[in-house]
Structures are given as structure tokens and as C-alpha cells.
């Protein structure tokens, strides 16, 4: 089936064609018809499956058809996203698909001045794409009226629960109309997510897209056994051996991200960092620079592993292995998107080997091990350009040698 076969607005079809969308993905094929019929949907699908378009296409069509003019009386749809990066990305998809239709879209999120967002809402919009915190701020101020919405969408619902938004979502139910359409999208499913989903949806069509492999077949996976102190040297080697490649590096903490960036800076490798300490303006600048390729190295924490669509990432490097196996899937899913090939390389220290076993069990496959012999390992460290570290290390070795010589001389006496 092609998008041309759907009974949707011609402008939407034209916009999809411009995007290069000819046939729906599995999640789109299964979601679009019930959403067009006005049914609730509970869908479990990984990021990178085309799920944003799966709800954007039918929502835009439904709202466009109901409107006789571009005049907007009330907010008809609210899409909730866990982070402002994801909210902006969803907005971009909606605006592209809604081009030349009667549908007006706004994106609201925290970390920035709320007045421009308030002004936009007062002018009238049909679809609001929001993060939970800012949505509640504007709702409590009487700026955003949730009592008349026709459609509610929760995207990356599992991530919202991970970030502690469950209470906010439960409180939101009191402000929503009882008669509405609810679309619930999540990458994973467990008892807490089920409980939340069934508190929101009614007689929902359940859709589960479960690929045999949790990760794309376009990704080649490899692991290198390296102790923590040596990881920086091997990262430097990977970057220098692939100067034209776009490389996304994941670490566990924001402190670690800054330390790795400084280590790379000492060897003349320019990189950017992305973590929760960055404000909206900084994060936007970093994302734009990496997306455009003006900076080819990005060091990030797991907050950026979910849902963010960064085109043409050649390598994902797990500098630290993630604590949760699901996060491995989200991390490596930033490469090998669509029909493009990608590489995922993980550094594993002795302490991380139990974590690696859990990840391999989750993937149902062992990860290919890149064997590094002693000579290659020594050469990588010896030729590393981190002169400060090398000088410090050589100085320590000289001190040890001098102490040993002094001890020997004393023994002779």
C-alpha cells in the first residue's frame, strides 16, 4: 500500500512525497487507519520506526478536514514529549507534513522565556506539542485550556515515566474532557506503563512492532576490552582514523562528558558536549552544529539517546557501557537509520563485563570482540598525542626508576 491510496488531504500527500515517503512503515500502516477512524491507540514501537509520522499524518488530516478556514478557536490536540529536543523534532515533522493545510502548530517547552509561547497561544493554534512541565505552567496560568481538546498524544511514554513525569500525567487527566481520542506511544512496555496507558485509553487498538532484533540490521556492533584509564587513547585513535566521519560518543555522567571533551581538546580534537546542565540555547546550538556537521564529534549522556533524529551519524562509541540494556539499543539507534549503514563500538573495562553480558542477553546475540594484541595496545597508547598525560606518565616512571636505583645503591652500601 502507498500513501497515495489513503483517503487523506492532497496537500499532505504532496508533502509526504517531497519528504520521500512513498510507502508507510509497519507502525504507520497499522496506526493510521484506526486513528483516522477516531479510535484510541496503544502502540509499542522503537524509535526510528517512523512513529511520529504515524500519528502526525492522521491528526493533521482530521483537524484540517474539520476546519473551514485558517481561523482557530481552541486547541484541538496536545502532543506530550519528555524532552524539549524531542518536542522540537516532533514539531518539525508536524510542520513539514502540515505545510499548506489549515492546521496551526505551536511548540512549548521549559528553559526559555514563556512570553513568546504565550503570545503564540493567544493568536490561536490547533496543535500544541509540549513538555509536561511547561504545559502545566501555562495551564495553571489559564493560558492553555485542556478542557476542549479532541486528541491527546503521549510520545515516548516510557521515557516520561523514567524522568518522573507520572504524577504530572495523572494530574493532567482531571483537566481533560472525558470524550477524547488518546494515542499512547512507547518504546517499551511494563506493568507501570500498562497501568498508565489503561488509565488514559478506552477500548484501544493495541499495536506492537517487535522486530526480531531489537536493533537495526544496518548496524555493525563491536566491543573492545579496554581499561578505563586507556579509553581516551583508543577514542583518539578512532577519531583520527576517521577524520570525515560523524561520531557520537556516549558516557554515563555529565562530569565524564566534560572530562572526555577536555582530554580530546588536549590532543587538538574539537568536540561538543550535550547533557542536562546545558540550557536550551546551548543544547540547540550544539545539536545544530552536530547535525550540520560543522562539529563532527559529540559527547553525550543518555538523556540524548532517546528519540533524537541526527542524520548521517557514522559511528556511535559507547565510551562507558549503559547501566540499562534498553539504553544500549537507544544509543546505537542513532546510527544505521533508514537504509544507511552504521557502526557501534563499545569500550568495556573489567568492571563493565557483567553489564556487557546483560546487554548481549537482551540483544539475543553476542557482540563481536575486536582483539587487540599487546603490541597494538602499547602502540595506541605510545602514539597518543596527549602530551600532558604522556609527560606526567614518563615523569612518574622516571621517579620510580630513580627510587629503585637509590634503593639498590643503599643495599650495596
BELSULZI-V24557 format. One record per pair of residues at least 4 apart in sequence whose C-alpha atoms are under 6 Angstrom apart, sorted by the first residue. I is the first residue (numbers start at 1). J is the second residue. D is the distance in whole Angstrom. If there is no record, write none. Layout:
i=I j=J d=D
i=I j=J d=D
//
This chain:
i=2 j=22 d=6
i=2 j=23 d=5
i=3 j=22 d=6
i=3 j=23 d=6
i=12 j=97 d=6
i=15 j=97 d=5
i=16 j=21 d=5
i=17 j=21 d=5
i=24 j=28 d=5
i=24 j=29 d=5
i=25 j=29 d=6
i=27 j=31 d=6
i=28 j=32 d=6
i=28 j=54 d=4
i=31 j=54 d=6
i=32 j=54 d=6
i=32 j=58 d=6
i=34 j=39 d=5
i=35 j=39 d=5
i=36 j=58 d=5
i=40 j=181 d=5
i=40 j=182 d=5
i=40 j=183 d=6
i=40 j=201 d=6
i=40 j=204 d=5
i=41 j=183 d=5
i=41 j=204 d=5
i=41 j=205 d=5
i=41 j=206 d=6
i=42 j=184 d=5
i=42 j=206 d=5
i=43 j=185 d=5
i=43 j=206 d=6
i=43 j=207 d=5
i=43 j=208 d=6
i=44 j=185 d=6
i=44 j=186 d=5
i=44 j=187 d=5
i=44 j=208 d=5
i=45 j=187 d=5
i=45 j=209 d=5
i=46 j=187 d=5
i=47 j=307 d=5
i=53 j=57 d=6
i=56 j=94 d=6
i=60 j=64 d=6
i=64 j=102 d=6
i=64 j=103 d=6
i=70 j=102 d=5
i=72 j=124 d=5
i=72 j=125 d=6
i=75 j=125 d=6
i=75 j=126 d=5
i=75 j=149 d=6
i=76 j=126 d=5
i=76 j=149 d=4
i=76 j=150 d=5
i=77 j=127 d=5
i=77 j=149 d=5
i=77 j=150 d=6
i=77 j=151 d=5
i=77 j=152 d=6
i=78 j=127 d=6
i=78 j=128 d=5
i=78 j=129 d=6
i=78 j=152 d=5
i=79 j=129 d=5
i=79 j=153 d=5
i=80 j=130 d=5
i=80 j=131 d=6
i=80 j=154 d=5
i=81 j=87 d=5
i=81 j=131 d=5
i=81 j=155 d=5
i=82 j=131 d=6
i=82 j=160 d=5
i=84 j=109 d=6
i=86 j=308 d=6
i=91 j=95 d=6
i=94 j=98 d=6
i=95 j=99 d=6
i=104 j=125 d=5
i=104 j=126 d=5
i=105 j=125 d=6
i=105 j=126 d=6
i=105 j=127 d=5
i=106 j=128 d=5
i=107 j=128 d=6
i=107 j=129 d=5
i=107 j=130 d=6
i=108 j=130 d=5
i=109 j=130 d=6
i=109 j=131 d=5
i=109 j=134 d=5
i=110 j=134 d=5
i=111 j=280 d=6
i=130 j=135 d=6
i=136 j=140 d=6
i=138 j=143 d=5
i=138 j=144 d=6
i=139 j=143 d=6
i=139 j=144 d=5
i=146 j=175 d=6
i=146 j=176 d=6
i=147 j=175 d=6
i=147 j=176 d=5
i=147 j=177 d=5
i=150 j=180 d=5
i=151 j=180 d=6
i=151 j=181 d=5
i=151 j=182 d=6
i=152 j=182 d=5
i=153 j=182 d=6
i=153 j=183 d=5
i=153 j=184 d=6
i=154 j=184 d=5
i=154 j=185 d=6
i=155 j=185 d=5
i=156 j=185 d=6
i=156 j=186 d=5
i=157 j=186 d=5
i=158 j=186 d=6
i=160 j=165 d=5
i=161 j=165 d=5
i=161 j=166 d=5
i=182 j=201 d=6
i=189 j=193 d=6
i=193 j=197 d=6
i=215 j=329 d=6
i=218 j=336 d=5
i=218 j=341 d=5
i=219 j=336 d=5
i=219 j=341 d=6
i=219 j=342 d=5
i=219 j=343 d=5
i=220 j=343 d=5
i=221 j=344 d=5
i=222 j=345 d=5
i=222 j=367 d=6
i=222 j=368 d=5
i=222 j=369 d=6
i=223 j=345 d=6
i=223 j=346 d=5
i=223 j=347 d=6
i=223 j=369 d=5
i=224 j=347 d=5
i=224 j=370 d=5
i=225 j=348 d=5
i=225 j=349 d=6
i=226 j=348 d=6
i=226 j=349 d=5
i=227 j=349 d=4
i=228 j=349 d=6
i=233 j=381 d=6
i=233 j=384 d=6
i=245 j=314 d=6
i=246 j=296 d=5
i=246 j=313 d=5
i=246 j=314 d=5
i=247 j=297 d=5
i=247 j=315 d=5
i=247 j=316 d=6
i=248 j=298 d=5
i=248 j=316 d=5
i=249 j=299 d=5
i=249 j=316 d=6
i=249 j=317 d=5
i=249 j=318 d=6
i=250 j=299 d=6
i=250 j=300 d=5
i=250 j=301 d=6
i=250 j=318 d=5
i=250 j=319 d=6
i=251 j=301 d=5
i=251 j=319 d=6
i=251 j=320 d=5
i=252 j=301 d=6
i=254 j=275 d=6
i=257 j=299 d=6
i=264 j=269 d=5
i=265 j=269 d=5
i=265 j=270 d=6
i=267 j=385 d=5
i=267 j=386 d=5
i=271 j=297 d=5
i=271 j=298 d=6
i=272 j=298 d=5
i=273 j=298 d=6
i=273 j=299 d=5
i=273 j=300 d=6
i=274 j=300 d=5
i=275 j=300 d=6
i=275 j=301 d=6
i=278 j=282 d=6
i=278 j=283 d=6
i=287 j=291 d=6
i=288 j=292 d=6
i=289 j=294 d=5
i=289 j=295 d=6
i=290 j=295 d=5
i=290 j=296 d=6
i=291 j=310 d=6
i=305 j=330 d=5
i=305 j=331 d=5
i=306 j=330 d=6
i=313 j=335 d=5
i=314 j=342 d=5
i=315 j=343 d=5
i=315 j=344 d=6
i=316 j=332 d=6
i=316 j=344 d=5
i=317 j=344 d=6
i=317 j=345 d=5
i=317 j=346 d=6
i=318 j=346 d=4
i=319 j=347 d=5
i=325 j=359 d=5
i=327 j=331 d=6
i=329 j=333 d=6
i=332 j=344 d=6
i=335 j=342 d=5
i=336 j=340 d=5
i=336 j=341 d=5
i=336 j=342 d=4
i=348 j=352 d=6
i=360 j=365 d=5
i=360 j=366 d=5
i=375 j=379 d=6
i=378 j=382 d=6
i=379 j=383 d=6
i=387 j=391 d=6
i=389 j=393 d=6
i=390 j=394 d=6
i=391 j=395 d=6
//
